[in-house]
Amino acid sequence: MTTHGPVMPIWSCGGCDLPWPCPTRKRELRAEYADAPVSLALYLGAYLVQAAEDMPWTPAGVLHRRFLGWSRTGRPIDASSTASQYSNRATRTGPRPASAGRMTSDDTGSSRVAGNP
């Protein structure tokens, strides 16, 4: 059991008095959730909600970076490879017709998806 738990409502670390999660707790959480990054995000997200309620004066972006921003692991996303994935997908499946998925209204006032009877 770690001594680096949050002290609420000030959200400091019980083990070292740094803002929680402190570097030690982050290291522990990374090890504990190494094979479950989504579970780690859910765990930290729940704490983020509690902290936002306890510290409403703190900007949301600051809390997000503090609680969730550090938790992403793995290699950085390469923008060029992401862009090529999407362009390959578009050429592979072909362009969508202009009316596909657009809602329209007929004379009776009922809405329907364009292109469908």
C-alpha positions as CSV (number, residue, x, y, z in Angstrom):
1,M,0.0,0.0,0.0
2,T,1.3,3.4,-0.9
3,T,1.6,6.4,1.4
4,H,1.3,8.7,-1.6
5,G,-2.5,9.0,-1.6
6,P,-4.4,12.2,-2.0
7,V,-5.2,14.5,0.9
8,M,-8.6,16.0,0.2
9,P,-9.9,18.6,-0.3
10,I,-6.6,20.2,-1.0
11,W,-5.3,17.4,-3.3
12,S,-1.8,17.3,-1.9
13,C,0.1,14.0,-1.5
14,G,0.0,12.4,1.9
15,G,3.5,11.1,1.5
16,C,5.4,14.1,0.2
17,D,3.1,17.1,0.3
18,L,3.5,17.7,-3.5
19,P,0.4,18.2,-5.6
20,W,-1.3,14.8,-6.1
21,P,-0.6,12.7,-8.1
22,C,3.0,13.3,-7.2
23,P,5.9,11.9,-9.3
24,T,6.1,8.8,-7.0
25,R,2.4,8.0,-7.3
26,K,2.6,8.5,-11.0
27,R,5.4,6.0,-11.2
28,E,3.4,3.5,-9.1
29,L,0.2,4.0,-11.1
30,R,2.1,3.5,-14.4
31,A,3.5,0.2,-13.1
32,E,0.2,-0.9,-11.6
33,Y,-1.8,-0.1,-14.8
34,A,0.9,-1.0,-17.4
35,D,-1.4,-3.4,-19.2
36,A,-4.6,-1.4,-18.7
37,P,-4.2,2.2,-19.9
38,V,-8.0,2.7,-20.3
39,S,-8.6,1.6,-16.7
40,L,-5.9,4.0,-15.6
41,A,-7.6,6.9,-17.5
42,L,-11.0,6.0,-15.9
43,Y,-9.4,5.8,-12.4
44,L,-7.7,9.2,-12.9
45,G,-10.8,10.7,-14.5
46,A,-12.9,9.9,-11.4
47,Y,-10.3,11.7,-9.3
48,L,-10.4,14.6,-11.8
49,V,-14.1,15.0,-11.3
50,Q,-13.7,15.0,-7.5
51,A,-10.9,17.5,-7.7
52,A,-12.9,19.8,-9.9
53,E,-15.6,19.8,-7.3
54,D,-13.2,20.5,-4.5
55,M,-11.2,23.2,-6.4
56,P,-13.7,25.0,-8.7
57,W,-11.3,28.0,-9.1
58,T,-8.7,25.8,-10.8
59,P,-8.9,26.0,-14.6
60,A,-10.1,22.8,-16.3
61,G,-7.0,22.5,-18.4
62,V,-4.7,22.6,-15.4
63,L,-6.7,19.8,-13.7
64,H,-6.7,17.8,-16.9
65,R,-2.9,18.0,-17.3
66,R,-2.4,17.2,-13.6
67,F,-4.7,14.2,-13.5
68,L,-4.7,12.8,-17.0
69,G,-2.2,14.6,-19.2
70,W,0.8,12.6,-17.9
71,S,-0.9,9.2,-18.1
72,R,-0.6,8.7,-21.9
73,T,2.3,6.3,-22.7
74,G,3.6,4.9,-25.9
75,R,5.1,6.5,-28.9
76,P,4.0,9.9,-30.0
77,I,1.5,10.2,-32.8
78,D,3.1,11.0,-36.1
79,A,0.8,13.5,-37.8
80,S,1.9,12.6,-41.3
81,S,1.2,8.9,-40.8
82,T,-2.2,9.7,-39.3
83,A,-3.0,11.9,-42.3
84,S,-2.0,9.2,-44.7
85,Q,-4.2,6.7,-42.9
86,Y,-7.2,8.9,-43.4
87,S,-6.4,9.7,-47.0
88,N,-5.9,6.0,-47.8
89,R,-9.2,5.2,-46.2
90,A,-11.0,7.9,-48.3
91,T,-9.6,6.7,-51.6
92,R,-10.2,3.0,-50.7
93,T,-13.8,3.4,-49.9
94,G,-14.5,6.3,-52.3
95,P,-16.1,9.6,-51.6
96,R,-19.4,9.9,-49.9
97,P,-22.3,11.2,-52.0
98,A,-23.1,14.8,-51.2
99,S,-26.6,13.9,-49.9
100,A,-25.6,10.8,-47.8
101,G,-26.6,11.2,-44.2
102,R,-28.1,14.7,-44.5
103,M,-31.5,15.3,-43.0
104,T,-34.1,16.9,-45.1
105,S,-37.7,17.9,-44.7
106,D,-40.5,17.1,-47.1
107,D,-43.7,19.0,-47.7
108,T,-45.5,17.1,-44.8
109,G,-43.0,18.5,-42.3
110,S,-41.5,15.1,-41.5
111,S,-37.7,14.7,-41.5
112,R,-35.9,11.9,-43.3
113,V,-32.4,11.1,-44.3
114,A,-31.7,12.4,-47.8
115,G,-31.6,9.7,-50.5
116,N,-34.0,7.4,-48.5
117,P,-37.7,7.1,-49.4
